[in-house]
Amino acid sequence: MSYRTALSEVLTSVIEPSAGVTGGEGRFPRGSVTALGRAGLLGLTVSAEFGGGGRGLPEAVEVVARIARVCPATAAVLQSHYTAVAVIESHGSPWVRGEIAAGRHLSSLALAETAEGYVEGAESAGGVGGQELEAQLLVPRSVAARTGDVVALRARKHQVVAAGEADSYVWSSRPLAVPDGMSLWLVPAHAPDLFVPARAGGAGPRGSATSTVFADPVLVPVDAMLGGDGGGLDTVLRRVLPWLLELRAAAGTGVLRPPVVDMSHGVARRPAESLASS
């Protein structure tokens, strides 16, 4: 079965019937996420080597755009998941990639450290331009401190989609040892000392569980680092931003459109005016 056929079946049988409850009552679309996982759509962009669909950003954009027309909350969850998976595909363990491919693992981004957020806060903040978006993602304030094989991450991450619902977060911090850049981590959502408020306080679509995640601190093994110490900046520029901007545009409009590419910084991205209007 093609991913388009699988998506059509999930849209008709699960997402559309539950969209009213998701948006009206602000209930996280757990049934829709489970159905997307069983249909292979959570693992759409995972390498076929690990059992995934082996697809890329264009297919992810198509899926998010089609879902956004029916259920904005589910589209927002997939938007963050697919962007997180783009990082995990580059630096994650085979086990996690296999779990995502099997539809048993939902990931999300925990990168923004200002209250305006970077995914769904644009409307409430009057529009987030490209430079402001990059500033939120590229200048981490979170502290990481290593003791032996354990790292303590201390932060307050804003506008985390699927907060308290995802299985893991792609998390940013200042580097452990190098003076510049950032480090990325895969933080298990069940890790002790992660706190998510009972009432979602983010600006995302109702039902997307967009909220703040507190770590004061959260302890992770040193091998939870995604890539090298300080190397997260390059990953955000080359993986997170291109995926996030395209998927955000798809979720915001529900319409497929060709990417507008600006290579002036060596990475594909949408211009700021496209961001503000999406």
URFEN-V899182 format. One line per field, one symbol per residue. ss: DSSP state (2 for helix, 1 for strand, 0 for the rest). phi: phi as a letter, one per 40 degrees, with the letter a starting at -180 (. if undefined). A space follows every 10 residues. Layout:
ss: ???
phi: ???
This chain:
ss: 0022222222 2222222222 2222200002 2222222200 0000000222 0000002222 2222222200 0222222222 2222222222 2002222222 2000001111 0000000000 0000000002 2222222200 0011111001 1111111111 0000000111 1110000000 0111111100 0001110000 0000000000 1111111111 1222110000 1222222222 2222222222 2220000000 0000000000 02222220
phi: .ccccccdcc dccbcccccc cdccbgcdcc cccccccccg cccdbcdcdb gccgcbcdcc cccccccccb adccccccdc cccccdcccc bccdcccccc dcgbabbacb bcbbccgbbb cccccggbcd ccdcccccbc bcbbbbbgcb bcbbabccfc cgcgbccabc bbacccbccb gabbbbbccc cdgcbbdcbc bcccddgcfc acbbbacbbb ccccccgccg ccccccccbc cdcccccccc ccbgbcaccc bbccbgacac cccccccc
